[in-house]
Amino acid sequence: MTGRCTPGQWVEVERVLLEPADRSENLPEDTAAQPLRMWVKGFARSEAALGDEVEVETMTGRVVLGTLTEVEPGYTHTFGKPAPELTRVGRDLRERVAAYRAREAVHKAGE
């Protein structure tokens, strides 16, 4: 990874949405002390260095101005480990649908 991007390059920018003073009074103290930030990935609209402000165009065509935090970022999110109860749902449903269709075919053939 380099510290610079060129126009059209995939990047991530950070933008502060609310400063601590502008956040809700109903937040826990440690949360309220931090600015509310968002990170957006998109295509750089101009050349920039890490820490510079740059506009990006997202995959949906939205244009966002933010501070360049990463050039050619990847995806690191996870939804955690799967719930054991849900791991067989797709397979079980396909088996049930196949059995239903087989019964219906036999029923229609007997009419």
N, C-alpha and C positions, 0 to 999 in steps of 0.2 A: 504494500500500500504506500502511496506517496502522500505528501502533505498538500498537494495541489490537485485541482480538478479542472477539466476542460469542458466547454459547452457540450451538452448532450451526455455527459458521463453520469452514471448512477451514483448518487450521494445521499447522505443523511444530514438534515439540519435540525437544530434545536431552536425552539422559540418559547419565550416566557409568555404565558397567557395572563397570569395574575401575579402581582407582587404580593408578599406576605400581608401588607397593610390592606390589600383589596380583597383578601380571602374571607370566607364566612367565619363568623365568630363561634360557630358550633363545631369547629374542628378540634381534634386533640391538639394540645399545645405544640408538640414536636412537629406535627403536620402543618399547622398554621404558620410556623416559623419559616417554612420553605416556600419558595415561589411555585406556582403551578406551571409545570413545563409540558411541552409536547415535543415529540420527535417525529419527523416526517421524512420518508424516503421518496426520492424522485430524481428527475433528470436536471442537472445543473443548466441554468440558462446563460451562464457566463463563466469565465475563468475565475477561480478563487483559491485562496489558501485556507488551511484549517484555521478556524477562529474568525475568518472574514464573514460578512453577511453576503448571502447569495440567494437569488430566487431559484426555486426548483419547480418543475412541473410534474405533478404526480401522475400515476397511471390513469387516473380518472380525468386528467386535464386541469385540475385545480392548481393554481399558482400560489406558492407559499414563500414568504421571505423569512429566513432564519440564519442562524450562525452555523457555518459548516463544521460538522463534528466528525464526519467519516467519509472517506472516498471508497466507493465500491463496497458498501456494507453488505453483510449477509443477514440471515435470519437466525436468531438464537432463542426464540420463544418456545415454550412447551406448554402443553395442557396437562402435564403431570402423567402419572401412571394411570392406565385404564382401569375403570371399575370392573372387577371380575364379573359382575352381573351383566355387564354390557358387552363383554368381548364376544359372546356367541350370538348376539341378537341378529346380526345380518345373516349368518349361516342358518340359524333356526328359522327365521322368517322365510328364507328361500326354500327350505325344506317343506315348510307348511304350505306355501303357495303351490309348490310342485305337487304335493299330495292332494290339495284341493282341486287343482286342474285335472289331475288324473281321475279323481272321483267324478268330476263333472263330465269328462270325456266318456267315461263308462256309462254314466246316467243318460247322456244324450244319445249314445249309441243304442241304448235299450229302448228308446221311445218309439 
